[in-house]
Amino acid sequence: MSLSSRLTHTFKRLGTPLLGATLVLSMSAAQADDSTLVIRGSDGWLFPGWGSLTEVDAKGIDNSTALIKEARDALNAKNIKLQVIVLPDKTLFYQDKLPADKKLSADVKQRYQLIMSKLKGAGISTFDDFALLNQLRNSGTDVFYRTDQHWTQPAADATAVASAELIKREVPNLAGSPGTGMVLGKELKERRFGDLAERFLTPDQQKQTGRDTFVVRRQEAAAGLLDSTPAPVHVTGHSMVQPYFGFPQKLSNSLDRPVSVNWKPGNVGPWIMLLEYLESADFKKNPPQVLVWQMFEPSYSYGPQATGFWDNASNMSDSAWRQRLHGALGR
């Protein structure tokens, strides 16, 4: 299968959830006892134990924004619109579930808005996903699974709809014909442990914590969703945008156009994922009109070179990343 998977292929794997798809795992955390890798909050809520709850790397945020702006400009030169989606941290929505000795600092509480201000100041297309998901959470809908670090289907759906609305405003003439978007299938419920419980809790702790109910959609066959149909929108990111959680399906459905996606689990980071797509035969053969680049708030500041956070194959200097970026785009 090609790197840039068509949704018709990708959906065939929906029945096999990817447990343990850790988004970011530092070297120090990897060498620690499992008890330090997960924060056990109240009512069985679990949170990743890596990453700071008190410190914000403002310099790193500025550096990442500058690299994103360079990618935006290079893509613009190829008539490709870049949209950046920054997914907020789970702790922002469930601060009341954190243990008494684990509190977010004032700076961390404002980190997402700092990132938004930097992106908007650089003229990069984005939207405030925290405000969107916080409204959903305030309505009584969970936006993250209790024992997992990934978002729920309603959160993925809401973000996909907002992404589609922004794409429609900025690129009103999407290629392709109406009726070629993904038809949303019926919902399927799975009762299981989330990745944080599965990987980092002992059997006794798992029993105490209990399982979550995951909601996914079955694939529906739909005319027009063919491999030969170029997708005008491509999504690149980590395990949050894998089809299991529903984001690319809903985006395709909302746009009524095909959507392609490339993603990987684990600590690979968004920087290498973008390069892998831009260097792929899929991109060269069928470049999209819109490229949706998904990032994650806690790791936004890390940049391409974050030894101990990204795996060795993903780490590279800023200059090496820039060189590969421009090389892939033909400059």
Secondary structure as a PSIPRED ss2 file (coil, helix, strand):
# PSIPRED VFORMAT (PSIPRED V4.0)

   1 M C   1.000  0.000  0.000
   2 S C   1.000  0.000  0.000
   3 L C   1.000  0.000  0.000
   4 S C   1.000  0.000  0.000
   5 S E   0.000  0.000  1.000
   6 R E   0.000  0.000  1.000
   7 L H   0.000  1.000  0.000
   8 T H   0.000  1.000  0.000
   9 H H   0.000  1.000  0.000
  10 T H   0.000  1.000  0.000
  11 F H   0.000  1.000  0.000
  12 K H   0.000  1.000  0.000
  13 R H   0.000  1.000  0.000
  14 L C   1.000  0.000  0.000
  15 G C   1.000  0.000  0.000
  16 T C   1.000  0.000  0.000
  17 P C   1.000  0.000  0.000
  18 L C   1.000  0.000  0.000
  19 L C   1.000  0.000  0.000
  20 G C   1.000  0.000  0.000
  21 A C   1.000  0.000  0.000
  22 T C   1.000  0.000  0.000
  23 L C   1.000  0.000  0.000
  24 V C   1.000  0.000  0.000
  25 L C   1.000  0.000  0.000
  26 S C   1.000  0.000  0.000
  27 M H   0.000  1.000  0.000
  28 S H   0.000  1.000  0.000
  29 A H   0.000  1.000  0.000
  30 A H   0.000  1.000  0.000
  31 Q C   1.000  0.000  0.000
  32 A C   1.000  0.000  0.000
  33 D C   1.000  0.000  0.000
  34 D H   0.000  1.000  0.000
  35 S H   0.000  1.000  0.000
  36 T H   0.000  1.000  0.000
  37 L C   1.000  0.000  0.000
  38 V E   0.000  0.000  1.000
  39 I E   0.000  0.000  1.000
  40 R E   0.000  0.000  1.000
  41 G C   1.000  0.000  0.000
  42 S H   0.000  1.000  0.000
  43 D H   0.000  1.000  0.000
  44 G H   0.000  1.000  0.000
  45 W C   1.000  0.000  0.000
  46 L E   0.000  0.000  1.000
  47 F E   0.000  0.000  1.000
  48 P E   0.000  0.000  1.000
  49 G C   1.000  0.000  0.000
  50 W C   1.000  0.000  0.000
  51 G C   1.000  0.000  0.000
  52 S C   1.000  0.000  0.000
  53 L C   1.000  0.000  0.000
  54 T C   1.000  0.000  0.000
  55 E C   1.000  0.000  0.000
  56 V C   1.000  0.000  0.000
  57 D C   1.000  0.000  0.000
  58 A H   0.000  1.000  0.000
  59 K H   0.000  1.000  0.000
  60 G H   0.000  1.000  0.000
  61 I H   0.000  1.000  0.000
  62 D H   0.000  1.000  0.000
  63 N H   0.000  1.000  0.000
  64 S H   0.000  1.000  0.000
  65 T H   0.000  1.000  0.000
  66 A H   0.000  1.000  0.000
  67 L H   0.000  1.000  0.000
  68 I H   0.000  1.000  0.000
  69 K H   0.000  1.000  0.000
  70 E H   0.000  1.000  0.000
  71 A H   0.000  1.000  0.000
  72 R H   0.000  1.000  0.000
  73 D H   0.000  1.000  0.000
  74 A H   0.000  1.000  0.000
  75 L H   0.000  1.000  0.000
  76 N H   0.000  1.000  0.000
  77 A C   1.000  0.000  0.000
  78 K C   1.000  0.000  0.000
  79 N C   1.000  0.000  0.000
  80 I C   1.000  0.000  0.000
  81 K E   0.000  0.000  1.000
  82 L E   0.000  0.000  1.000
  83 Q E   0.000  0.000  1.000
  84 V E   0.000  0.000  1.000
  85 I E   0.000  0.000  1.000
  86 V E   0.000  0.000  1.000
  87 L E   0.000  0.000  1.000
  88 P C   1.000  0.000  0.000
  89 D C   1.000  0.000  0.000
  90 K H   0.000  1.000  0.000
  91 T H   0.000  1.000  0.000
  92 L H   0.000  1.000  0.000
  93 F C   1.000  0.000  0.000
  94 Y C   1.000  0.000  0.000
  95 Q H   0.000  1.000  0.000
  96 D H   0.000  1.000  0.000
  97 K H   0.000  1.000  0.000
  98 L C   1.000  0.000  0.000
  99 P C   1.000  0.000  0.000
 100 A C   1.000  0.000  0.000
 101 D C   1.000  0.000  0.000
 102 K C   1.000  0.000  0.000
 103 K C   1.000  0.000  0.000
 104 L C   1.000  0.000  0.000
 105 S C   1.000  0.000  0.000
 106 A H   0.000  1.000  0.000
 107 D H   0.000  1.000  0.000
 108 V H   0.000  1.000  0.000
 109 K H   0.000  1.000  0.000
 110 Q C   1.000  0.000  0.000
 111 R H   0.000  1.000  0.000
 112 Y H   0.000  1.000  0.000
 113 Q H   0.000  1.000  0.000
 114 L H   0.000  1.000  0.000
 115 I H   0.000  1.000  0.000
 116 M H   0.000  1.000  0.000
 117 S H   0.000  1.000  0.000
 118 K H   0.000  1.000  0.000
 119 L H   0.000  1.000  0.000
 120 K H   0.000  1.000  0.000
 121 G H   0.000  1.000  0.000
 122 A C   1.000  0.000  0.000
 123 G C   1.000  0.000  0.000
 124 I C   1.000  0.000  0.000
 125 S E   0.000  0.000  1.000
 126 T C   1.000  0.000  0.000
 127 F C   1.000  0.000  0.000
 128 D C   1.000  0.000  0.000
 129 D H   0.000  1.000  0.000
 130 F H   0.000  1.000  0.000
 131 A H   0.000  1.000  0.000
 132 L H   0.000  1.000  0.000
 133 L H   0.000  1.000  0.000
 134 N H   0.000  1.000  0.000
 135 Q H   0.000  1.000  0.000
 136 L H   0.000  1.000  0.000
 137 R H   0.000  1.000  0.000
 138 N H   0.000  1.000  0.000
 139 S C   1.000  0.000  0.000
 140 G C   1.000  0.000  0.000
 141 T C   1.000  0.000  0.000
 142 D C   1.000  0.000  0.000
 143 V C   1.000  0.000  0.000
 144 F E   0.000  0.000  1.000
 145 Y C   1.000  0.000  0.000
 146 R C   1.000  0.000  0.000
 147 T C   1.000  0.000  0.000
 148 D C   1.000  0.000  0.000
 149 Q C   1.000  0.000  0.000
 150 H C   1.000  0.000  0.000
 151 W E   0.000  0.000  1.000
 152 T C   1.000  0.000  0.000
 153 Q H   0.000  1.000  0.000
 154 P H   0.000  1.000  0.000
 155 A H   0.000  1.000  0.000
 156 A H   0.000  1.000  0.000
 157 D H   0.000  1.000  0.000
 158 A H   0.000  1.000  0.000
 159 T H   0.000  1.000  0.000
 160 A H   0.000  1.000  0.000
 161 V H   0.000  1.000  0.000
 162 A H   0.000  1.000  0.000
 163 S H   0.000  1.000  0.000
 164 A H   0.000  1.000  0.000
 165 E H   0.000  1.000  0.000
 166 L H   0.000  1.000  0.000
 167 I H   0.000  1.000  0.000
 168 K H   0.000  1.000  0.000
 169 R H   0.000  1.000  0.000
 170 E H   0.000  1.000  0.000
 171 V C   1.000  0.000  0.000
 172 P C   1.000  0.000  0.000
 173 N C   1.000  0.000  0.000
 174 L C   1.000  0.000  0.000
 175 A C   1.000  0.000  0.000
 176 G C   1.000  0.000  0.000
 177 S C   1.000  0.000  0.000
 178 P C   1.000  0.000  0.000
 179 G C   1.000  0.000  0.000
 180 T C   1.000  0.000  0.000
 181 G C   1.000  0.000  0.000
 182 M C   1.000  0.000  0.000
 183 V C   1.000  0.000  0.000
 184 L C   1.000  0.000  0.000
 185 G C   1.000  0.000  0.000
 186 K C   1.000  0.000  0.000
 187 E E   0.000  0.000  1.000
 188 L E   0.000  0.000  1.000
 189 K E   0.000  0.000  1.000
 190 E E   0.000  0.000  1.000
 191 R E   0.000  0.000  1.000
 192 R E   0.000  0.000  1.000
 193 F C   1.000  0.000  0.000
 194 G C   1.000  0.000  0.000
 195 D H   0.000  1.000  0.000
 196 L H   0.000  1.000  0.000
 197 A H   0.000  1.000  0.000
 198 E H   0.000  1.000  0.000
 199 R H   0.000  1.000  0.000
 200 F H   0.000  1.000  0.000
 201 L C   1.000  0.000  0.000
 202 T C   1.000  0.000  0.000
 203 P H   0.000  1.000  0.000
 204 D H   0.000  1.000  0.000
 205 Q H   0.000  1.000  0.000
 206 Q H   0.000  1.000  0.000
 207 K H   0.000  1.000  0.000
 208 Q H   0.000  1.000  0.000
 209 T H   0.000  1.000  0.000
 210 G C   1.000  0.000  0.000
 211 R C   1.000  0.000  0.000
 212 D E   0.000  0.000  1.000
 213 T E   0.000  0.000  1.000
 214 F E   0.000  0.000  1.000
 215 V E   0.000  0.000  1.000
 216 V E   0.000  0.000  1.000
 217 R E   0.000  0.000  1.000
 218 R C   1.000  0.000  0.000
 219 Q C   1.000  0.000  0.000
 220 E C   1.000  0.000  0.000
 221 A C   1.000  0.000  0.000
 222 A C   1.000  0.000  0.000
 223 A C   1.000  0.000  0.000
 224 G C   1.000  0.000  0.000
 225 L C   1.000  0.000  0.000
 226 L C   1.000  0.000  0.000
 227 D C   1.000  0.000  0.000
 228 S C   1.000  0.000  0.000
 229 T C   1.000  0.000  0.000
 230 P C   1.000  0.000  0.000
 231 A C   1.000  0.000  0.000
 232 P C   1.000  0.000  0.000
 233 V E   0.000  0.000  1.000
 234 H E   0.000  0.000  1.000
 235 V E   0.000  0.000  1.000
 236 T E   0.000  0.000  1.000
 237 G E   0.000  0.000  1.000
 238 H C   1.000  0.000  0.000
 239 S H   0.000  1.000  0.000
 240 M H   0.000  1.000  0.000
 241 V H   0.000  1.000  0.000
 242 Q C   1.000  0.000  0.000
 243 P H   0.000  1.000  0.000
 244 Y H   0.000  1.000  0.000
 245 F H   0.000  1.000  0.000
 246 G C   1.000  0.000  0.000
 247 F H   0.000  1.000  0.000
 248 P H   0.000  1.000  0.000
 249 Q H   0.000  1.000  0.000
 250 K H   0.000  1.000  0.000
 251 L H   0.000  1.000  0.000
 252 S H   0.000  1.000  0.000
 253 N H   0.000  1.000  0.000
 254 S H   0.000  1.000  0.000
 255 L H   0.000  1.000  0.000
 256 D C   1.000  0.000  0.000
 257 R C   1.000  0.000  0.000
 258 P C   1.000  0.000  0.000
 259 V E   0.000  0.000  1.000
 260 S E   0.000  0.000  1.000
 261 V E   0.000  0.000  1.000
 262 N E   0.000  0.000  1.000
 263 W E   0.000  0.000  1.000
 264 K C   1.000  0.000  0.000
 265 P C   1.000  0.000  0.000
 266 G C   1.000  0.000  0.000
 267 N C   1.000  0.000  0.000
 268 V C   1.000  0.000  0.000
 269 G C   1.000  0.000  0.000
 270 P H   0.000  1.000  0.000
 271 W H   0.000  1.000  0.000
 272 I H   0.000  1.000  0.000
 273 M H   0.000  1.000  0.000
 274 L H   0.000  1.000  0.000
 275 L H   0.000  1.000  0.000
 276 E H   0.000  1.000  0.000
 277 Y H   0.000  1.000  0.000
 278 L H   0.000  1.000  0.000
 279 E C   1.000  0.000  0.000
 280 S C   1.000  0.000  0.000
 281 A H   0.000  1.000  0.000
 282 D H   0.000  1.000  0.000
 283 F H   0.000  1.000  0.000
 284 K H   0.000  1.000  0.000
 285 K H   0.000  1.000  0.000
 286 N C   1.000  0.000  0.000
 287 P C   1.000  0.000  0.000
 288 P C   1.000  0.000  0.000
 289 Q C   1.000  0.000  0.000
 290 V E   0.000  0.000  1.000
 291 L E   0.000  0.000  1.000
 292 V E   0.000  0.000  1.000
 293 W E   0.000  0.000  1.000
 294 Q E   0.000  0.000  1.000
 295 M E   0.000  0.000  1.000
 296 F E   0.000  0.000  1.000
 297 E H   0.000  1.000  0.000
 298 P H   0.000  1.000  0.000
 299 S H   0.000  1.000  0.000
 300 Y H   0.000  1.000  0.000
 301 S H   0.000  1.000  0.000
 302 Y H   0.000  1.000  0.000
 303 G C   1.000  0.000  0.000
 304 P C   1.000  0.000  0.000
 305 Q C   1.000  0.000  0.000
 306 A C   1.000  0.000  0.000
 307 T E   0.000  0.000  1.000
 308 G C   1.000  0.000  0.000
 309 F C   1.000  0.000  0.000
 310 W E   0.000  0.000  1.000
 311 D C   1.000  0.000  0.000
 312 N C   1.000  0.000  0.000
 313 A C   1.000  0.000  0.000
 314 S C   1.000  0.000  0.000
 315 N C   1.000  0.000  0.000
 316 M C   1.000  0.000  0.000
 317 S C   1.000  0.000  0.000
 318 D H   0.000  1.000  0.000
 319 S H   0.000  1.000  0.000
 320 A H   0.000  1.000  0.000
 321 W H   0.000  1.000  0.000
 322 R H   0.000  1.000  0.000
 323 Q H   0.000  1.000  0.000
 324 R H   0.000  1.000  0.000
 325 L H   0.000  1.000  0.000
 326 H H   0.000  1.000  0.000
 327 G H   0.000  1.000  0.000
 328 A H   0.000  1.000  0.000
 329 L C   1.000  0.000  0.000
 330 G C   1.000  0.000  0.000
 331 R C   1.000  0.000  0.000
